[in-house]
Amino acid sequence: MEDRKQLSTAQHEELIKVLQVRFEKHSDRHKDIEWSKVKAKLEANPEKLFILHEMEATDGEPDVVGCDKTTNEFIFFDCSQESPKGRRSLCYDREGQLSRKEHQSQNNAIDMAATMGVEILTEQQYRELQQLGKFDLKTSSWLQTPEKVRKLGGSIFGDRRYDRVFIYHNGAQSYYAARAFRGSLKV
């Protein structure tokens, strides 16, 4: 593991505190999961803690939303009420970004997610997230786009309006100040 992907002792301790406070504040997101078990997994996987730090640094507010019974890994999603501020104004992917003749975005959701070490939420995961609260009331979030849609030049995103979750389409080259992506991570 590279040195730049390690947290200092102070960063490590602070992030554990932040995650614990969020975990306890939003216990409805992870019924029947004990913080002590989550903390033990985090302590045993410093590379995953670094990824959670990146999620936190871009205002994702990661929190436990479940446990994969097959792998016994805890599942974290970005749970910020609105799409993460540090990941907005991105085209969907590099192809979309490079296809813009003018005003290219600085980055794209697929590359940024890969650099961070997270997966962009799928449509199903996004709907699961929306069962845990009301997210993206003023913003929207890019979602993993089916290959067939992407080959035709499109991409999908979701939001919540009128107390309903909507999944829409857009050109992959588009980007908006109020659209980011939400990530998932298994620890």
C-alpha positions as CSV (number, residue, x, y, z in Angstrom):
1,M,0.0,0.0,0.0
2,E,1.3,3.4,-0.9
3,D,2.0,5.9,1.9
4,R,-0.4,8.5,0.5
5,K,-3.2,6.0,1.0
6,Q,-2.7,5.9,4.7
7,L,-4.3,8.2,7.3
8,S,-2.3,9.8,10.1
9,T,-3.2,8.6,13.6
10,A,-5.1,11.8,14.2
11,Q,-7.1,11.4,10.9
12,H,-7.8,7.8,11.7
13,E,-9.1,8.6,15.1
14,E,-11.2,11.5,13.9
15,L,-12.8,9.6,11.1
16,I,-13.7,6.7,13.4
17,K,-15.3,9.2,15.8
18,V,-17.3,10.8,12.9
19,L,-18.4,7.4,11.6
20,Q,-19.5,6.3,15.0
21,V,-21.5,9.4,15.7
22,R,-23.2,9.1,12.3
23,F,-23.8,5.4,12.9
24,E,-25.4,6.0,16.3
25,K,-27.5,9.0,15.1
26,H,-28.9,7.1,12.2
27,S,-29.5,3.7,13.7
28,D,-32.5,3.1,11.5
29,R,-30.2,2.7,8.5
30,H,-28.6,-0.4,10.0
31,K,-30.8,-2.3,12.3
32,D,-29.2,-5.3,14.0
33,I,-25.7,-4.2,13.3
34,E,-23.4,-3.4,16.2
35,W,-20.9,-0.6,16.0
36,S,-18.2,-2.7,17.7
37,K,-18.2,-5.1,14.8
38,V,-18.1,-2.3,12.2
39,K,-15.2,-0.7,14.1
40,A,-13.3,-3.9,14.2
41,K,-13.6,-4.3,10.4
42,L,-12.5,-0.8,9.9
43,E,-9.5,-1.2,12.1
44,A,-8.5,-4.4,10.2
45,N,-8.8,-2.7,6.8
46,P,-6.9,0.6,6.9
47,E,-7.1,0.9,3.0
48,K,-10.9,0.9,3.3
49,L,-10.8,3.5,6.0
50,F,-8.8,5.6,3.6
51,I,-11.5,5.3,1.0
52,L,-14.1,6.2,3.6
53,H,-12.0,9.3,4.4
54,E,-12.1,10.2,0.7
55,M,-15.9,9.8,0.7
56,E,-16.1,12.0,3.8
57,A,-13.7,14.6,2.4
58,T,-16.0,15.1,-0.7
59,D,-19.0,15.5,1.6
60,G,-20.6,12.1,1.0
61,E,-21.3,11.4,4.7
62,P,-20.8,7.6,4.4
63,D,-22.8,5.4,6.7
64,V,-23.5,1.7,7.1
65,V,-26.6,0.6,5.2
66,G,-26.4,-3.1,5.5
67,C,-24.3,-6.3,5.6
68,D,-23.6,-8.6,2.7
69,K,-24.5,-12.0,4.3
70,T,-22.4,-13.9,1.7
71,T,-19.1,-12.1,2.3
72,N,-19.9,-10.8,5.8
73,E,-18.9,-7.3,4.7
74,F,-20.5,-4.1,5.9
75,I,-22.0,-2.0,3.1
76,F,-21.4,1.8,3.2
77,F,-23.3,4.3,1.0
78,D,-22.9,8.0,0.7
79,C,-25.8,9.3,2.9
80,S,-25.5,13.0,2.6
81,Q,-29.0,14.5,2.2
82,E,-28.0,16.1,-1.2
83,S,-25.5,14.8,-3.7
84,P,-21.9,15.1,-2.4
85,K,-20.7,18.7,-2.9
86,G,-17.1,17.7,-3.7
87,R,-18.2,15.5,-6.6
88,R,-20.6,17.8,-8.6
89,S,-20.3,19.2,-12.1
90,L,-19.1,16.0,-13.6
91,C,-19.9,14.3,-16.9
92,Y,-20.8,10.7,-16.6
93,D,-17.7,9.1,-18.0
94,R,-14.5,10.0,-19.9
95,E,-16.0,9.4,-23.3
96,G,-18.8,11.9,-22.4
97,Q,-16.4,14.3,-21.0
98,L,-14.1,14.2,-24.1
99,S,-17.0,14.5,-26.5
100,R,-17.8,18.0,-25.3
101,K,-16.4,20.6,-27.8
102,E,-16.7,23.4,-25.3
103,H,-16.8,23.8,-21.5
104,Q,-15.4,20.3,-20.6
105,S,-15.9,19.3,-17.0
106,Q,-12.8,19.0,-14.9
107,N,-13.5,15.3,-14.3
108,N,-16.1,12.6,-14.8
109,A,-18.0,10.4,-12.3
110,I,-16.7,7.0,-13.5
111,D,-13.0,8.1,-13.3
112,M,-13.4,9.9,-10.0
113,A,-15.2,6.9,-8.4
114,A,-12.4,4.6,-9.6
115,T,-9.8,6.9,-8.2
116,M,-11.6,7.1,-4.9
117,G,-12.0,3.3,-4.8
118,V,-15.8,3.3,-4.7
119,E,-18.6,1.9,-7.0
120,I,-21.2,4.3,-8.2
121,L,-24.6,3.3,-6.9
122,T,-26.8,1.1,-9.2
123,E,-30.4,2.0,-9.7
124,Q,-31.4,-0.7,-7.3
125,Q,-29.0,0.5,-4.6
126,Y,-30.3,4.1,-5.1
127,R,-33.9,2.9,-4.5
128,E,-32.7,1.1,-1.4
129,L,-31.0,4.3,-0.2
130,Q,-34.2,6.2,-0.7
131,Q,-36.0,3.7,1.5
132,L,-33.7,4.9,4.4
133,G,-34.6,8.6,4.1
134,K,-35.3,11.4,1.7
135,F,-32.2,12.1,-0.4
136,D,-31.5,14.4,-3.4
137,L,-34.5,16.7,-2.9
138,K,-32.7,19.6,-4.6
139,T,-29.9,17.7,-6.4
140,S,-29.4,14.5,-8.5
141,S,-27.0,11.6,-8.6
142,W,-25.4,9.8,-11.5
143,L,-26.1,6.0,-11.4
144,Q,-24.4,3.1,-13.0
145,T,-25.8,3.1,-16.5
146,P,-26.7,-0.1,-18.4
147,E,-24.3,-0.8,-21.2
148,K,-27.0,-0.7,-23.8
149,V,-28.1,2.8,-22.8
150,R,-24.5,4.0,-22.6
151,K,-23.7,2.6,-26.1
152,L,-26.5,4.8,-27.4
153,G,-24.9,7.9,-25.8
154,G,-27.0,8.1,-22.7
155,S,-26.6,7.8,-19.0
156,I,-29.0,7.6,-16.0
157,F,-29.4,9.6,-12.8
158,G,-31.8,9.7,-10.0
159,D,-33.4,12.2,-7.6
160,R,-36.5,12.6,-5.3
161,R,-39.2,15.0,-6.2
162,Y,-42.8,15.2,-5.2
163,D,-42.1,12.6,-2.6
164,R,-41.3,10.1,-5.3
165,V,-38.0,8.6,-6.6
166,F,-37.4,9.3,-10.3
167,I,-34.8,7.7,-12.6
168,Y,-34.1,9.8,-15.6
169,H,-31.7,9.8,-18.6
170,N,-29.3,12.4,-20.0
171,G,-26.5,12.5,-22.5
172,A,-23.3,11.3,-20.8
173,Q,-21.6,14.5,-21.8
174,S,-23.9,16.6,-19.7
175,Y,-23.0,18.0,-16.3
176,Y,-24.8,20.2,-13.8
177,A,-23.8,22.1,-10.7
178,A,-26.4,20.1,-8.7
179,R,-25.5,16.6,-10.0
180,A,-22.8,14.3,-8.5
181,F,-22.6,10.6,-7.8
182,R,-23.0,8.5,-4.7
183,G,-20.6,5.7,-3.9
184,S,-20.8,2.4,-2.2
185,L,-18.0,0.5,-0.4
186,K,-17.9,-2.9,1.2
187,V,-15.7,-3.3,4.3
